[in-house]
Amino acid sequence: MSGHRSSSVRSQFTPARYSWSVVDDVLMGIAASPWALPVLFALVLGDAFLVVVPGEAAVTAFGALAVTQGEPALFWVIAIATVAAVAGDAACYAVGRVIGLERWRWMRGPRARAAFAWARARLEHRAALVLFTARFIPFARLAVNLSAGATRLPAGRFLLIAGAAALAWASYQAVIGAVVAALLPGGPAVAVVVSVVLAVGIGLAVDAVLARRLRARG
């Protein structure tokens, strides 16, 4: 009997279960930390300049934690992500307005020049559409925001469109995480991983569709 009990206990502590348990503990600690929302803000802000910063994934993950842990609240996840996205886009706009599109070497490369030319041409006729959809296309976002500043798009108009786009983007990312977490059994680790993978997949599909439509309209 003792041998049966010991084997049963060992079966409950397999490496896989232990690993998920550790991740659950880490995520619960992050969710409860007073630094949770500042970290989210920093990631989304950085994502406006560097596409390698996981801003989208962070918003989705925190959306999942809002359901599984109850903190941070989903409202604050969306609010902080929206403010950070607007701040990042506005900073890119300001950089383009102050220094233009030729100051740094990477701006003068063939790919960057092509991206800026594409953005300028479309901002001239479809500024609202391009600014709104670019928020959902990481690689286009930087070129469009810099070009909006360089072409002297009115700041008030830019901020109005950027704010609406940021709110839609933040809500979309966070709600994906929240819905997956609500439907999926298991701890926060499973909810976060599945929701982020799903959001990335949907995001790639949306990026492809929006980019194709923008090219077609151009």
N, C-alpha and C positions, 0 to 999 in steps of 0.2 A: 504493500500500500504506500509506504513512504517513497519507494522508487517511482510509483505512478504519479504521486503528488509532485515530486521534484521535476519530473519530465513535463508535467502540465505547467508548472511555474516557469520552466525554461522556455516553453513554447510561447508564453506571453511576452517574453523579452527577446524576441529575435532582433538581429541588427537593423532590419528594415523598420520595425515598429519603434525601436529605440531612436533611430534617426529622425523619424517623423515627430516623435515626442519632443526631441531636442529642438527641432525647427518650430514646433508649436510653442514651446516655452520662449524661444527667442522672439517670435512674432507677437506673443502676448506682452512681452516686456516692451517691445517697440510701441505697440498700441497704447500702452499705459504711460509711456514716457512723456514728460513735458516737452521733449525735443521732437516729438513725432510731426507736428504740423510745421515747425520751422524747417525740418529736414525735407518735408514734402515741398514747401515753398522753394527751397534752394534747388531741388532737383528739377522742378518745373521751370524755374527761372533759367537754370543752366541749359535746359533743353532748347531754349529759344536760340542759343548761340551754337551749341554743339549737339549734333544729332546722336552722338554716342551716349549722351546722358539719358538715362531711362525715365524721362518725365512721364510719358504715357503709362508705362508699367507701374510706376509709383502711385499714380492716381487710382489705377485699377486695383492695386493691392490694398491701398488704404480703404477703398470702397468695400472690398471684401471684409477687411478687419472691422469696419463699422458695423457690419451685420453679425459676424461671429463673436466679436468681443464687446460690441456696444460702444466702443471708443476707438479713435475719435469719431464724433458724430458725423453722419453722412453729409449733413448740411455744411459743416465746417470743412470737410474734405473738398466739397465742390467749391465753396467760397474761397478757400485758400488757393486752390488750384487755379481758379478763375483770375484772382488778383495777380498771382505769380505769372500766369500766361500773358496777361495784359502788360505787366511790367517788363517782361522779357521782350515781347513784341515791340513795345514802345522804345525800349533801349536800342533795339536793332534799327528802328526807324530813325532815332536820334543820331546814331552812328552814321547811317547813310546820308542824313541831312547835313551833318557837320563835315564829314571827310569825303563823301562821295563814294564812288565805286572803283577807284584806281589807286588808293593809298597803299595798300599792302600787296605783297607779291602774289599771294594766292588769288587776289581779286583779278589779277591780270592774266591768269591762266586761261587756256581756251575753253575749258568746261565752265568756269565761273563767268567768263564773258558771255558765253552762249546763254547761261541761265539768267543773267542780268538783262540781256537783250530780250529774251522771251518775256520776262516779268514786266519790263518797261512797256513793251508793245501792248500787253494785255491790260496793264493798269491804266493806260491812256483811254481805253474805251469801256472796260468792264471792271472798274476798280473794286466795287463792292463784292462782286462775285469772286474775283481772284483773291482778295484779302480774306474773305470768309472761308473759302475752300482750302486755301494754303495752310490754314491753321491745322487742318487734318492731314497734311502731306509734309512730313518732316523735312525732306530734302528741298522742297519748294519754299517752305516757310521763311528761311533765312534770306533767300534771294528776293522774295517778294517784299519783305519788310524793309530790307536795305534799299531796294529800288524805290519803294514808296517814299522814303525819306529823301533819296537823291533826286527824285523827280518833283520834289516839293508838293506832294499831295497834302492838302490842308490838314493840319494836325488834328483839329476837332473831328473832321470826317474820319480820319484814320482811327482815332481812339474809339469813336462810336462803333465802327464796324469791327474793330479788334475786340472790343468788349463783348459784343454780341457773339462773335465767333468763339471767344474764350469760354463764355458761359456754356454754349452748346457743346464745345469740346470737353470741358471738365465734367459736365453732367453725363455725357455719353460714356466717358471712360470710367467714372465712378459707379454709374448704375450697372454697367456690365459686371463689375466686381461684386456689387451688392446682390444682384439677381442670382449670379452663380452661387454665392455663399448661402443664399436663402434656400436654394434648391438642392444643393449638394450636401449629403451627410458627411460627417467627419470634422476634424479640427480645422483651425485657421490655415495650417500649412497646405492642406489639400485644396481648400477654397482659393487661396492666393495663387497657387501654381496653376490650377485649372483656369481661373478667371484671366490671369495674365496671358497664358497661352492662347485662350480663346480671343482675347482682345487684340493680341498681335495678329492672329489670323484674320480677324474681321478688319483690322486696320490696314493690313496689306491689300486686302480686296478693295476696301473703300479707296485707298490711295490710288490703286490702279484705275478704278472707274473714274474717279474725279480727275486724275491726270489726263486720261483719254478724252474726257469731255471738254476739258480746258483746251487741249490741243485741237480738238474738232471745232470748237467755237472760235479759236484763233485763226 
